[in-house]
Amino acid sequence: MSLQEFNNLVNDDFVLVDFYANWCGPCKMLSPVLEELENSRGVKVVKVDVDKNEEVARTYGVMSIPTLIMFKNGELVDKKVGYIPIELLSDWINEKR
């Protein structure tokens, strides 16, 4: 995906971007947590495979995965690295939304 395509995806009101890789254990653990947030809270989640989208990952300073970056109206609001349990992730979203 190009940077322009990425920017179009995160230009909504509130978007949570999951930078991941298929080989990453913590990323696999985080995936169902993000699905639950999408289904129960209506959070828009965009998944970016760092192995296929190196330019996007580099642009946003992704050095470790999983990295979650929160965007509001296209602007970067906050960033977290590593697995986050659903309770803490929900609190983080409530705080920043």
C-alpha positions in Angstrom: 0.0 0.0 0.0 1.3 3.5 -0.8 1.5 6.3 1.7 -1.4 8.0 -0.1 -3.6 4.9 0.2 -2.7 4.6 3.9 -3.5 8.3 4.5 -6.8 7.8 2.9 -7.6 4.9 5.2 -6.8 6.8 8.4 -8.5 10.0 7.4 -11.8 9.0 9.2 -13.0 10.2 12.5 -11.2 7.6 14.6 -8.9 4.8 13.3 -6.7 2.3 15.1 -3.8 1.0 13.0 -2.3 -2.4 13.8 1.3 -2.8 12.4 1.9 -6.5 12.5 3.7 -9.5 10.8 2.4 -13.0 10.1 5.3 -14.5 12.0 4.9 -12.4 15.1 3.5 -14.3 18.2 2.2 -11.3 20.1 0.6 -9.9 16.9 -1.3 -13.2 16.6 -2.5 -12.8 20.3 -3.6 -9.2 19.6 -5.6 -10.0 16.5 -8.7 -11.5 18.3 -8.6 -8.6 20.8 -8.8 -6.1 17.9 -11.6 -8.1 16.2 -13.6 -7.9 19.5 -13.1 -4.1 19.6 -14.3 -3.8 16.0 -17.4 -5.9 16.6 -18.4 -4.7 20.1 -17.2 -1.1 20.0 -17.3 -0.2 16.4 -13.6 0.8 16.3 -12.3 1.0 12.8 -9.1 -1.2 12.7 -6.7 -1.0 9.8 -4.1 -3.8 9.7 -0.7 -3.1 8.1 1.7 -6.0 7.4 5.2 -4.4 8.0 6.8 -7.0 5.7 4.7 -5.8 2.8 4.5 -2.1 3.7 7.9 -1.1 4.8 7.6 2.5 3.6 4.4 3.1 5.7 6.0 1.4 8.8 9.2 3.4 8.4 7.3 6.7 8.0 5.5 6.1 11.3 8.6 5.0 13.2 7.5 1.4 13.7 10.6 -0.4 15.1 8.8 -3.3 17.0 5.6 -5.1 16.5 2.9 -5.2 17.3 2.6 -1.4 17.2 -0.8 0.3 17.5 -1.2 3.8 16.3 -4.3 5.8 16.9 -5.4 8.4 14.3 -8.2 11.0 14.7 -9.3 12.8 11.6 -6.0 11.7 9.9 -3.8 13.0 12.7 -1.6 10.7 14.8 -2.9 10.8 18.3 -1.0 8.2 20.2 1.1 5.0 19.8 1.6 1.8 21.9 4.0 -1.1 21.3 3.4 -4.7 22.3 0.5 -6.9 23.3 -2.2 -5.0 25.2 -5.1 -6.8 27.0 -8.6 -5.8 25.9 -9.3 -4.0 29.2 -6.3 -1.7 28.9 -6.9 -1.2 25.2 -10.5 -0.2 25.8 -9.4 2.3 28.5 -6.8 3.7 26.1 -9.4 4.1 23.4 -11.9 5.7 25.8 -9.2 8.2 26.9 -8.2 9.2 23.4 -11.5 9.0 21.5 
